[in-house]
Amino acid sequence: MPEYVGRVVYVDALTTDPLAAPVLDRYQTRYIPTSVFVSGAGDVIETYVGPLDETQLRAKLDANVE
């Protein structure tokens, strides 16, 4: 999704990856798939549990990205 470059950071926090532990601890995600939308200040804007198709993801990003 090139239109979000520089405005969105995607983090793949698989629970089996030990490097994901800090993200999982901070945002309390324990279920896959879970999408956590976080502001630039680090505040959770929305948490969505369940799969998102491209249309749904774009709608959520458009609603939350400045």
Secondary structure, DSSP 8 states (H G I E B T S, - for coil): -GGGTTT-------TT-GGGHHHHHHHT--SSSEEEEE-TTS-EEEEEES---HHHHHHHHHHH--
